[in-house]
């Protein structure tokens, strides 16, 4: 799905910049989730829009830590 509004385009551009320039600076894979948190954020923003997608991504980032086992955690389906 192509971005529908300016806010969505900005958030997606920032996520792409993170993936291209900041993420490679890490030593090896560090995300305990599948898909990775940045891929999850891209999908969430693309499917749910800038605001709800960012909220879903922030909620996912809050799960990151030794207290959560990680694993498969897909983006919720868009309600019709």
N, C-alpha and C positions, 0 to 999 in steps of 0.2 A: 504494500500500500504506500502510495506517495504521501509526503507530508501535506496536511491540509491547511495549516495555518503557520504564521511566522514563528510563534512560540515553539511549535513542534519542530520546525526546521532548525531553530537555534539549538534546542536540546539535542537533537540528533547530530548536529554538527559538532557540538562539544563532546558527545560520546565518541564520535569517530576520531576526533583529535586525541582523546584519551587513549583509545585503542592503538592509534598509530604511533604516538610519540611518548606517552608515559608508561603504558603497560609493558612495552618491551624492556624498560629499564629494570624491571623486577628480575630476580634470579630464578628462572624456571616458573612453572605453573604454581600459583598459590591459591587459587580459588577452590574451595571445597565443594562447590555446587556444580551441577550440570543443568542447564547451560551456565557458562561463566556469568558473573554478575554484570559485566558490561554487555554481553550478548543478551542477557535477560532484560537489561534496561533498554537496549535498542528495540527489542521486540515489544516490550511493554509500552514504550512511547509511540512506536509505529501503530500498534493496534488500539491503544486506549487514549491516545492524545498526550499532550505535554504534561498536563497537571496530574491526571490520574496515573499515567505511566510513570511519572517521576515519583509519585507517592508509593507505587508498587515497588519501584527500584529502591527507594529509601528504606522501605520495610524489609526488603530482601537484604540490604546491606546491614541492617540491625541484627540479622541472624548470623552474621559473620563473626565467628569467635569460637573458642574451644568449648563453649557450652552447648553448641549446636552441632549435630553430626554431619550436616551437609547432605549431599546426595542429589538425586533428581528432584528438581523443583521448577516445574514449568510455569510460564505466565498464564494466569487465569484466562479463560475464554471470555470474549466480549459478549455481554448479555444482549439478546436481540429483543 
